[in-house]
Amino acid sequence: LIVVSMGTGTSFVKVEGGENISHIGGIGIGGGTIQGLSCLLLKTQNIHQVVKMAEKGVIENIDLQIKDICNTPLPGLPLDATASTFGKASSNASMEDVAAGIIHMVLQSIGQSVILALNSHIKDFVLIGNLTKMPQCKEIFPVMEKMYQCHFWIPEYAEYRTALGAALAYTYK
């Protein structure tokens, strides 16, 4: 499996068996991206406010979807799949729609990065970090599971898993 630690940025840790654990990389997209874009576009860095705004937003008003450019689904791509993040945004977009677009773009980018960039046989991904508490995770990651035939797991206390792992590593070493 691959552990996807979603913090300010995102790191990927590969776990094979119980003994072979290795950091395989990461991307500079995460909670810091949400905060920075929210500051610029929504004039707030309050992540709780952004999440609440996004819950009222409509992603179809921001993202260009396959159904906007094609009448029939493409192989492996449902009509509501994103063709271009922010590809349909206009200067008249509501703040709620923009908030939904920001969160959707970040979470979808994280999920697609670990699936596509690694191009491996691994199909199980454990999501940890504060971003796992966003209600949008329950909407976005299941869609990617269907598209890519994989599974994203969000364990209990996911936001504390990095600290728990560090404490356990210290205890056992």
Rosetta constraint file for C-alpha pairs under 8 A:
AtomPair CA 1 CA 14 HARMONIC 6.08 0.50
AtomPair CA 1 CA 15 HARMONIC 5.38 0.50
AtomPair CA 1 CA 16 HARMONIC 6.71 0.50
AtomPair CA 1 CA 122 HARMONIC 5.98 0.50
AtomPair CA 1 CA 123 HARMONIC 7.01 0.50
AtomPair CA 1 CA 124 HARMONIC 4.92 0.50
AtomPair CA 1 CA 125 HARMONIC 5.62 0.50
AtomPair CA 1 CA 126 HARMONIC 7.23 0.50
AtomPair CA 2 CA 12 HARMONIC 6.40 0.50
AtomPair CA 2 CA 13 HARMONIC 5.46 0.50
AtomPair CA 2 CA 14 HARMONIC 4.47 0.50
AtomPair CA 2 CA 15 HARMONIC 5.94 0.50
AtomPair CA 2 CA 122 HARMONIC 7.41 0.50
AtomPair CA 2 CA 124 HARMONIC 6.53 0.50
AtomPair CA 2 CA 125 HARMONIC 4.89 0.50
AtomPair CA 2 CA 126 HARMONIC 6.25 0.50
AtomPair CA 3 CA 12 HARMONIC 5.71 0.50
AtomPair CA 3 CA 13 HARMONIC 5.02 0.50
AtomPair CA 3 CA 14 HARMONIC 6.38 0.50
AtomPair CA 3 CA 15 HARMONIC 7.44 0.50
AtomPair CA 3 CA 125 HARMONIC 5.79 0.50
AtomPair CA 3 CA 126 HARMONIC 4.72 0.50
AtomPair CA 3 CA 127 HARMONIC 6.10 0.50
AtomPair CA 3 CA 128 HARMONIC 7.26 0.50
AtomPair CA 4 CA 10 HARMONIC 6.77 0.50
AtomPair CA 4 CA 11 HARMONIC 5.91 0.50
AtomPair CA 4 CA 12 HARMONIC 4.90 0.50
AtomPair CA 4 CA 13 HARMONIC 6.67 0.50
AtomPair CA 4 CA 114 HARMONIC 7.82 0.50
AtomPair CA 4 CA 125 HARMONIC 6.67 0.50
AtomPair CA 4 CA 126 HARMONIC 5.89 0.50
AtomPair CA 4 CA 127 HARMONIC 4.87 0.50
AtomPair CA 4 CA 128 HARMONIC 6.13 0.50
AtomPair CA 5 CA 10 HARMONIC 5.43 0.50
AtomPair CA 5 CA 11 HARMONIC 5.22 0.50
AtomPair CA 5 CA 12 HARMONIC 6.46 0.50
AtomPair CA 5 CA 127 HARMONIC 6.15 0.50
AtomPair CA 5 CA 128 HARMONIC 4.90 0.50
AtomPair CA 5 CA 129 HARMONIC 5.47 0.50
AtomPair CA 5 CA 162 HARMONIC 7.61 0.50
AtomPair CA 6 CA 10 HARMONIC 4.59 0.50
AtomPair CA 6 CA 11 HARMONIC 6.86 0.50
AtomPair CA 6 CA 30 HARMONIC 5.95 0.50
AtomPair CA 6 CA 31 HARMONIC 7.32 0.50
AtomPair CA 6 CA 127 HARMONIC 7.09 0.50
AtomPair CA 6 CA 128 HARMONIC 6.00 0.50
AtomPair CA 6 CA 129 HARMONIC 4.83 0.50
AtomPair CA 6 CA 130 HARMONIC 6.75 0.50
AtomPair CA 6 CA 131 HARMONIC 5.95 0.50
AtomPair CA 6 CA 132 HARMONIC 7.51 0.50
AtomPair CA 7 CA 30 HARMONIC 5.70 0.50
AtomPair CA 7 CA 31 HARMONIC 5.63 0.50
AtomPair CA 7 CA 32 HARMONIC 7.60 0.50
AtomPair CA 7 CA 129 HARMONIC 5.51 0.50
AtomPair CA 7 CA 130 HARMONIC 6.24 0.50
AtomPair CA 7 CA 131 HARMONIC 6.73 0.50
AtomPair CA 8 CA 28 HARMONIC 7.81 0.50
AtomPair CA 8 CA 29 HARMONIC 7.24 0.50
AtomPair CA 8 CA 30 HARMONIC 4.95 0.50
AtomPair CA 8 CA 31 HARMONIC 4.46 0.50
AtomPair CA 8 CA 32 HARMONIC 4.40 0.50
AtomPair CA 8 CA 33 HARMONIC 7.27 0.50
AtomPair CA 9 CA 26 HARMONIC 7.62 0.50
AtomPair CA 9 CA 27 HARMONIC 6.19 0.50
AtomPair CA 9 CA 28 HARMONIC 4.65 0.50
AtomPair CA 9 CA 29 HARMONIC 4.77 0.50
AtomPair CA 9 CA 30 HARMONIC 4.24 0.50
AtomPair CA 9 CA 31 HARMONIC 6.47 0.50
AtomPair CA 9 CA 32 HARMONIC 6.46 0.50
AtomPair CA 9 CA 33 HARMONIC 7.66 0.50
AtomPair CA 10 CA 26 HARMONIC 5.39 0.50
AtomPair CA 10 CA 27 HARMONIC 5.34 0.50
AtomPair CA 10 CA 28 HARMONIC 6.32 0.50
AtomPair CA 10 CA 29 HARMONIC 6.10 0.50
AtomPair CA 10 CA 30 HARMONIC 5.73 0.50
AtomPair CA 10 CA 110 HARMONIC 7.33 0.50
AtomPair CA 11 CA 23 HARMONIC 7.69 0.50
AtomPair CA 11 CA 24 HARMONIC 7.90 0.50
AtomPair CA 11 CA 25 HARMONIC 5.88 0.50
AtomPair CA 11 CA 26 HARMONIC 3.98 0.50
AtomPair CA 11 CA 27 HARMONIC 6.47 0.50
AtomPair CA 12 CA 23 HARMONIC 6.10 0.50
AtomPair CA 12 CA 24 HARMONIC 5.70 0.50
AtomPair CA 12 CA 25 HARMONIC 5.45 0.50
AtomPair CA 12 CA 26 HARMONIC 5.45 0.50
AtomPair CA 12 CA 114 HARMONIC 7.43 0.50
AtomPair CA 13 CA 21 HARMONIC 6.91 0.50
AtomPair CA 13 CA 22 HARMONIC 5.58 0.50
AtomPair CA 13 CA 23 HARMONIC 4.35 0.50
AtomPair CA 13 CA 24 HARMONIC 5.62 0.50
AtomPair CA 13 CA 25 HARMONIC 7.37 0.50
AtomPair CA 14 CA 21 HARMONIC 5.69 0.50
AtomPair CA 14 CA 22 HARMONIC 5.31 0.50
AtomPair CA 14 CA 23 HARMONIC 6.27 0.50
AtomPair CA 14 CA 24 HARMONIC 6.49 0.50
AtomPair CA 15 CA 19 HARMONIC 7.79 0.50
AtomPair CA 15 CA 20 HARMONIC 5.91 0.50
AtomPair CA 15 CA 21 HARMONIC 4.61 0.50
AtomPair CA 15 CA 22 HARMONIC 6.73 0.50
AtomPair CA 16 CA 20 HARMONIC 5.15 0.50
AtomPair CA 16 CA 21 HARMONIC 6.42 0.50
AtomPair CA 27 CA 110 HARMONIC 7.88 0.50
AtomPair CA 28 CA 33 HARMONIC 7.90 0.50
AtomPair CA 29 CA 33 HARMONIC 5.61 0.50
AtomPair CA 29 CA 106 HARMONIC 6.50 0.50
AtomPair CA 29 CA 109 HARMONIC 7.74 0.50
AtomPair CA 29 CA 110 HARMONIC 7.09 0.50
AtomPair CA 30 CA 34 HARMONIC 6.63 0.50
AtomPair CA 30 CA 106 HARMONIC 6.26 0.50
AtomPair CA 30 CA 107 HARMONIC 7.69 0.50
AtomPair CA 30 CA 110 HARMONIC 7.57 0.50
AtomPair CA 30 CA 131 HARMONIC 7.77 0.50
AtomPair CA 31 CA 35 HARMONIC 6.18 0.50
AtomPair CA 31 CA 131 HARMONIC 6.67 0.50
AtomPair CA 32 CA 36 HARMONIC 6.00 0.50
AtomPair CA 33 CA 37 HARMONIC 5.99 0.50
AtomPair CA 33 CA 106 HARMONIC 7.31 0.50
AtomPair CA 34 CA 38 HARMONIC 5.84 0.50
AtomPair CA 34 CA 47 HARMONIC 7.78 0.50
AtomPair CA 34 CA 102 HARMONIC 6.30 0.50
AtomPair CA 34 CA 103 HARMONIC 6.46 0.50
AtomPair CA 34 CA 106 HARMONIC 7.03 0.50
AtomPair CA 35 CA 39 HARMONIC 6.05 0.50
AtomPair CA 35 CA 44 HARMONIC 7.86 0.50
AtomPair CA 35 CA 45 HARMONIC 5.12 0.50
AtomPair CA 35 CA 46 HARMONIC 7.49 0.50
AtomPair CA 35 CA 47 HARMONIC 6.63 0.50
AtomPair CA 36 CA 40 HARMONIC 6.38 0.50
AtomPair CA 36 CA 45 HARMONIC 7.15 0.50
AtomPair CA 37 CA 41 HARMONIC 5.83 0.50
AtomPair CA 37 CA 42 HARMONIC 7.66 0.50
AtomPair CA 37 CA 102 HARMONIC 7.15 0.50
AtomPair CA 38 CA 42 HARMONIC 4.87 0.50
AtomPair CA 38 CA 43 HARMONIC 6.28 0.50
AtomPair CA 38 CA 44 HARMONIC 5.78 0.50
AtomPair CA 38 CA 45 HARMONIC 5.92 0.50
AtomPair CA 38 CA 50 HARMONIC 7.23 0.50
AtomPair CA 38 CA 99 HARMONIC 7.18 0.50
AtomPair CA 38 CA 102 HARMONIC 7.51 0.50
AtomPair CA 39 CA 43 HARMONIC 4.50 0.50
AtomPair CA 39 CA 44 HARMONIC 4.65 0.50
AtomPair CA 39 CA 45 HARMONIC 5.12 0.50
AtomPair CA 40 CA 44 HARMONIC 7.79 0.50
AtomPair CA 41 CA 98 HARMONIC 7.70 0.50
AtomPair CA 42 CA 95 HARMONIC 6.43 0.50
AtomPair CA 42 CA 98 HARMONIC 7.72 0.50
AtomPair CA 42 CA 99 HARMONIC 7.45 0.50
AtomPair CA 44 CA 49 HARMONIC 7.96 0.50
AtomPair CA 44 CA 50 HARMONIC 7.69 0.50
AtomPair CA 45 CA 50 HARMONIC 7.79 0.50
AtomPair CA 46 CA 50 HARMONIC 6.38 0.50
AtomPair CA 47 CA 51 HARMONIC 6.14 0.50
AtomPair CA 48 CA 52 HARMONIC 6.29 0.50
AtomPair CA 49 CA 53 HARMONIC 6.14 0.50
AtomPair CA 50 CA 54 HARMONIC 6.05 0.50
AtomPair CA 50 CA 99 HARMONIC 5.89 0.50
AtomPair CA 51 CA 55 HARMONIC 6.31 0.50
AtomPair CA 51 CA 99 HARMONIC 7.26 0.50
AtomPair CA 51 CA 100 HARMONIC 7.87 0.50
AtomPair CA 51 CA 103 HARMONIC 7.85 0.50
AtomPair CA 51 CA 134 HARMONIC 6.97 0.50
AtomPair CA 51 CA 135 HARMONIC 7.97 0.50
AtomPair CA 52 CA 56 HARMONIC 6.98 0.50
AtomPair CA 53 CA 57 HARMONIC 6.52 0.50
AtomPair CA 53 CA 95 HARMONIC 7.24 0.50
AtomPair CA 53 CA 96 HARMONIC 4.67 0.50
AtomPair CA 53 CA 97 HARMONIC 7.89 0.50
AtomPair CA 53 CA 99 HARMONIC 6.07 0.50
AtomPair CA 53 CA 100 HARMONIC 7.35 0.50
AtomPair CA 54 CA 58 HARMONIC 7.94 0.50
AtomPair CA 54 CA 96 HARMONIC 5.12 0.50
AtomPair CA 54 CA 97 HARMONIC 6.46 0.50
AtomPair CA 54 CA 98 HARMONIC 7.48 0.50
AtomPair CA 54 CA 99 HARMONIC 4.64 0.50
AtomPair CA 54 CA 100 HARMONIC 4.02 0.50
AtomPair CA 54 CA 101 HARMONIC 7.72 0.50
AtomPair CA 54 CA 103 HARMONIC 7.42 0.50
AtomPair CA 55 CA 96 HARMONIC 7.50 0.50
AtomPair CA 55 CA 100 HARMONIC 6.88 0.50
AtomPair CA 55 CA 136 HARMONIC 7.76 0.50
AtomPair CA 56 CA 96 HARMONIC 5.77 0.50
AtomPair CA 56 CA 97 HARMONIC 7.45 0.50
AtomPair CA 56 CA 100 HARMONIC 7.90 0.50
AtomPair CA 57 CA 94 HARMONIC 7.71 0.50
AtomPair CA 57 CA 95 HARMONIC 7.77 0.50
AtomPair CA 57 CA 96 HARMONIC 4.26 0.50
AtomPair CA 57 CA 97 HARMONIC 3.99 0.50
AtomPair CA 57 CA 98 HARMONIC 7.29 0.50
AtomPair CA 57 CA 99 HARMONIC 6.92 0.50
AtomPair CA 57 CA 100 HARMONIC 5.32 0.50
AtomPair CA 58 CA 62 HARMONIC 7.44 0.50
AtomPair CA 58 CA 96 HARMONIC 7.50 0.50
AtomPair CA 58 CA 97 HARMONIC 5.21 0.50
AtomPair CA 58 CA 100 HARMONIC 6.70 0.50
AtomPair CA 59 CA 63 HARMONIC 5.96 0.50
AtomPair CA 59 CA 97 HARMONIC 6.15 0.50
AtomPair CA 59 CA 100 HARMONIC 5.87 0.50
AtomPair CA 59 CA 101 HARMONIC 5.87 0.50
AtomPair CA 59 CA 104 HARMONIC 7.76 0.50
AtomPair CA 60 CA 64 HARMONIC 7.01 0.50
AtomPair CA 60 CA 65 HARMONIC 7.28 0.50
AtomPair CA 60 CA 88 HARMONIC 7.94 0.50
AtomPair CA 61 CA 88 HARMONIC 6.39 0.50
AtomPair CA 61 CA 89 HARMONIC 6.52 0.50
AtomPair CA 61 CA 93 HARMONIC 7.31 0.50
AtomPair CA 61 CA 97 HARMONIC 6.60 0.50
AtomPair CA 62 CA 85 HARMONIC 7.21 0.50
AtomPair CA 62 CA 86 HARMONIC 4.97 0.50
AtomPair CA 62 CA 87 HARMONIC 6.54 0.50
AtomPair CA 62 CA 88 HARMONIC 4.84 0.50
AtomPair CA 62 CA 89 HARMONIC 4.35 0.50
AtomPair CA 62 CA 90 HARMONIC 7.58 0.50
AtomPair CA 62 CA 93 HARMONIC 7.51 0.50
AtomPair CA 62 CA 97 HARMONIC 6.49 0.50
AtomPair CA 62 CA 98 HARMONIC 6.85 0.50
AtomPair CA 62 CA 101 HARMONIC 5.99 0.50
AtomPair CA 63 CA 82 HARMONIC 6.42 0.50
AtomPair CA 63 CA 83 HARMONIC 7.47 0.50
AtomPair CA 63 CA 84 HARMONIC 5.90 0.50
AtomPair CA 63 CA 85 HARMONIC 4.68 0.50
AtomPair CA 63 CA 86 HARMONIC 4.56 0.50
AtomPair CA 63 CA 87 HARMONIC 5.14 0.50
AtomPair CA 63 CA 88 HARMONIC 5.18 0.50
AtomPair CA 63 CA 89 HARMONIC 6.75 0.50
AtomPair CA 63 CA 101 HARMONIC 6.93 0.50
AtomPair CA 64 CA 68 HARMONIC 6.33 0.50
AtomPair CA 64 CA 82 HARMONIC 6.09 0.50
AtomPair CA 64 CA 83 HARMONIC 5.46 0.50
AtomPair CA 64 CA 84 HARMONIC 5.06 0.50
AtomPair CA 64 CA 85 HARMONIC 6.41 0.50
AtomPair CA 64 CA 86 HARMONIC 6.75 0.50
AtomPair CA 64 CA 87 HARMONIC 4.74 0.50
AtomPair CA 64 CA 88 HARMONIC 4.97 0.50
AtomPair CA 65 CA 69 HARMONIC 7.20 0.50
AtomPair CA 65 CA 79 HARMONIC 6.84 0.50
AtomPair CA 65 CA 80 HARMONIC 5.57 0.50
AtomPair CA 65 CA 81 HARMONIC 5.53 0.50
AtomPair CA 65 CA 82 HARMONIC 4.46 0.50
AtomPair CA 65 CA 83 HARMONIC 4.78 0.50
AtomPair CA 65 CA 84 HARMONIC 6.78 0.50
AtomPair CA 66 CA 70 HARMONIC 5.79 0.50
AtomPair CA 66 CA 73 HARMONIC 7.44 0.50
AtomPair CA 66 CA 77 HARMONIC 7.83 0.50
AtomPair CA 66 CA 78 HARMONIC 7.35 0.50
AtomPair CA 66 CA 79 HARMONIC 4.95 0.50
AtomPair CA 66 CA 80 HARMONIC 6.01 0.50
AtomPair CA 66 CA 81 HARMONIC 5.71 0.50
AtomPair CA 66 CA 82 HARMONIC 6.26 0.50
AtomPair CA 66 CA 83 HARMONIC 5.43 0.50
AtomPair CA 67 CA 71 HARMONIC 5.87 0.50
AtomPair CA 67 CA 72 HARMONIC 7.31 0.50
AtomPair CA 67 CA 73 HARMONIC 7.60 0.50
AtomPair CA 67 CA 79 HARMONIC 4.67 0.50
AtomPair CA 67 CA 80 HARMONIC 6.22 0.50
AtomPair CA 70 CA 79 HARMONIC 7.87 0.50
AtomPair CA 71 CA 79 HARMONIC 7.96 0.50
AtomPair CA 72 CA 79 HARMONIC 6.99 0.50
AtomPair CA 73 CA 77 HARMONIC 6.00 0.50
AtomPair CA 73 CA 78 HARMONIC 5.21 0.50
AtomPair CA 73 CA 79 HARMONIC 5.14 0.50
AtomPair CA 74 CA 78 HARMONIC 6.76 0.50
AtomPair CA 74 CA 79 HARMONIC 7.71 0.50
AtomPair CA 76 CA 147 HARMONIC 6.12 0.50
AtomPair CA 77 CA 81 HARMONIC 6.14 0.50
AtomPair CA 77 CA 147 HARMONIC 6.64 0.50
AtomPair CA 78 CA 147 HARMONIC 7.94 0.50
AtomPair CA 83 CA 87 HARMONIC 7.81 0.50
AtomPair CA 84 CA 88 HARMONIC 7.95 0.50
AtomPair CA 85 CA 101 HARMONIC 7.31 0.50
AtomPair CA 85 CA 105 HARMONIC 6.18 0.50
AtomPair CA 86 CA 101 HARMONIC 6.63 0.50
AtomPair CA 89 CA 93 HARMONIC 6.42 0.50
AtomPair CA 93 CA 97 HARMONIC 6.32 0.50
AtomPair CA 93 CA 98 HARMONIC 6.70 0.50
AtomPair CA 94 CA 98 HARMONIC 6.36 0.50
AtomPair CA 95 CA 99 HARMONIC 6.10 0.50
AtomPair CA 96 CA 100 HARMONIC 6.22 0.50
AtomPair CA 97 CA 101 HARMONIC 6.13 0.50
AtomPair CA 98 CA 102 HARMONIC 6.19 0.50
AtomPair CA 99 CA 103 HARMONIC 6.34 0.50
AtomPair CA 100 CA 104 HARMONIC 5.91 0.50
AtomPair CA 101 CA 105 HARMONIC 5.91 0.50
AtomPair CA 102 CA 106 HARMONIC 6.32 0.50
AtomPair CA 103 CA 107 HARMONIC 6.14 0.50
AtomPair CA 103 CA 136 HARMONIC 7.59 0.50
AtomPair CA 104 CA 108 HARMONIC 5.80 0.50
AtomPair CA 104 CA 136 HARMONIC 7.44 0.50
AtomPair CA 104 CA 140 HARMONIC 7.20 0.50
AtomPair CA 105 CA 109 HARMONIC 5.86 0.50
AtomPair CA 106 CA 110 HARMONIC 6.22 0.50
AtomPair CA 107 CA 111 HARMONIC 6.28 0.50
AtomPair CA 107 CA 137 HARMONIC 7.22 0.50
AtomPair CA 107 CA 140 HARMONIC 7.21 0.50
AtomPair CA 107 CA 141 HARMONIC 7.98 0.50
AtomPair CA 108 CA 112 HARMONIC 5.99 0.50
AtomPair CA 108 CA 140 HARMONIC 6.74 0.50
AtomPair CA 108 CA 141 HARMONIC 7.54 0.50
AtomPair CA 109 CA 113 HARMONIC 5.81 0.50
AtomPair CA 110 CA 114 HARMONIC 6.44 0.50
AtomPair CA 111 CA 115 HARMONIC 6.37 0.50
AtomPair CA 111 CA 141 HARMONIC 7.15 0.50
AtomPair CA 111 CA 144 HARMONIC 7.38 0.50
AtomPair CA 112 CA 116 HARMONIC 5.65 0.50
AtomPair CA 112 CA 117 HARMONIC 7.60 0.50
AtomPair CA 112 CA 144 HARMONIC 7.79 0.50
AtomPair CA 113 CA 117 HARMONIC 5.20 0.50
AtomPair CA 113 CA 118 HARMONIC 7.43 0.50
AtomPair CA 114 CA 118 HARMONIC 5.85 0.50
AtomPair CA 115 CA 119 HARMONIC 6.32 0.50
AtomPair CA 115 CA 120 HARMONIC 7.74 0.50
AtomPair CA 115 CA 123 HARMONIC 7.85 0.50
AtomPair CA 115 CA 148 HARMONIC 7.77 0.50
AtomPair CA 123 CA 149 HARMONIC 7.35 0.50
AtomPair CA 123 CA 150 HARMONIC 4.55 0.50
AtomPair CA 123 CA 151 HARMONIC 6.16 0.50
AtomPair CA 124 CA 150 HARMONIC 6.06 0.50
AtomPair CA 124 CA 151 HARMONIC 5.01 0.50
AtomPair CA 124 CA 152 HARMONIC 6.11 0.50
AtomPair CA 124 CA 153 HARMONIC 7.48 0.50
AtomPair CA 125 CA 150 HARMONIC 7.91 0.50
AtomPair CA 125 CA 151 HARMONIC 6.19 0.50
AtomPair CA 125 CA 152 HARMONIC 4.79 0.50
AtomPair CA 125 CA 153 HARMONIC 6.07 0.50
AtomPair CA 126 CA 152 HARMONIC 5.78 0.50
AtomPair CA 126 CA 153 HARMONIC 4.65 0.50
AtomPair CA 126 CA 154 HARMONIC 5.94 0.50
AtomPair CA 126 CA 155 HARMONIC 7.37 0.50
AtomPair CA 127 CA 132 HARMONIC 6.70 0.50
AtomPair CA 127 CA 152 HARMONIC 6.71 0.50
AtomPair CA 127 CA 153 HARMONIC 5.96 0.50
AtomPair CA 127 CA 154 HARMONIC 5.14 0.50
AtomPair CA 127 CA 155 HARMONIC 7.45 0.50
AtomPair CA 127 CA 158 HARMONIC 7.12 0.50
AtomPair CA 128 CA 132 HARMONIC 6.16 0.50
AtomPair CA 128 CA 154 HARMONIC 6.63 0.50
AtomPair CA 128 CA 155 HARMONIC 7.44 0.50
AtomPair CA 128 CA 158 HARMONIC 4.58 0.50
AtomPair CA 128 CA 159 HARMONIC 5.74 0.50
AtomPair CA 128 CA 160 HARMONIC 7.67 0.50
AtomPair CA 128 CA 161 HARMONIC 6.24 0.50
AtomPair CA 128 CA 162 HARMONIC 7.45 0.50
AtomPair CA 129 CA 158 HARMONIC 5.76 0.50
AtomPair CA 129 CA 159 HARMONIC 4.11 0.50
AtomPair CA 129 CA 160 HARMONIC 6.68 0.50
AtomPair CA 129 CA 161 HARMONIC 7.00 0.50
AtomPair CA 129 CA 162 HARMONIC 7.24 0.50
AtomPair CA 130 CA 134 HARMONIC 7.88 0.50
AtomPair CA 130 CA 158 HARMONIC 7.37 0.50
AtomPair CA 130 CA 159 HARMONIC 4.58 0.50
AtomPair CA 130 CA 160 HARMONIC 7.95 0.50
AtomPair CA 131 CA 137 HARMONIC 8.00 0.50
AtomPair CA 131 CA 159 HARMONIC 7.61 0.50
AtomPair CA 132 CA 137 HARMONIC 6.34 0.50
AtomPair CA 132 CA 154 HARMONIC 6.94 0.50
AtomPair CA 132 CA 158 HARMONIC 6.70 0.50
AtomPair CA 132 CA 159 HARMONIC 6.78 0.50
AtomPair CA 133 CA 137 HARMONIC 7.55 0.50
AtomPair CA 133 CA 159 HARMONIC 7.33 0.50
AtomPair CA 135 CA 139 HARMONIC 7.43 0.50
AtomPair CA 136 CA 140 HARMONIC 6.11 0.50
AtomPair CA 137 CA 141 HARMONIC 5.74 0.50
AtomPair CA 138 CA 142 HARMONIC 6.71 0.50
AtomPair CA 139 CA 143 HARMONIC 6.96 0.50
AtomPair CA 140 CA 144 HARMONIC 6.71 0.50
AtomPair CA 141 CA 145 HARMONIC 6.21 0.50
AtomPair CA 141 CA 152 HARMONIC 6.68 0.50
AtomPair CA 142 CA 146 HARMONIC 6.48 0.50
AtomPair CA 142 CA 151 HARMONIC 7.97 0.50
AtomPair CA 142 CA 152 HARMONIC 7.63 0.50
AtomPair CA 143 CA 147 HARMONIC 6.39 0.50
AtomPair CA 144 CA 148 HARMONIC 5.89 0.50
AtomPair CA 144 CA 149 HARMONIC 7.87 0.50
AtomPair CA 144 CA 150 HARMONIC 7.75 0.50
AtomPair CA 145 CA 149 HARMONIC 5.32 0.50
AtomPair CA 145 CA 150 HARMONIC 4.87 0.50
AtomPair CA 145 CA 151 HARMONIC 5.45 0.50
AtomPair CA 145 CA 152 HARMONIC 6.99 0.50
AtomPair CA 146 CA 150 HARMONIC 7.21 0.50
AtomPair CA 154 CA 158 HARMONIC 6.30 0.50
AtomPair CA 157 CA 161 HARMONIC 6.64 0.50
AtomPair CA 160 CA 164 HARMONIC 6.16 0.50
AtomPair CA 161 CA 165 HARMONIC 5.96 0.50
AtomPair CA 162 CA 166 HARMONIC 6.22 0.50
AtomPair CA 163 CA 167 HARMONIC 6.20 0.50
AtomPair CA 164 CA 168 HARMONIC 6.18 0.50
AtomPair CA 165 CA 169 HARMONIC 6.04 0.50
AtomPair CA 166 CA 170 HARMONIC 6.16 0.50
AtomPair CA 167 CA 171 HARMONIC 6.16 0.50
AtomPair CA 168 CA 172 HARMONIC 6.14 0.50
AtomPair CA 169 CA 173 HARMONIC 5.96 0.50
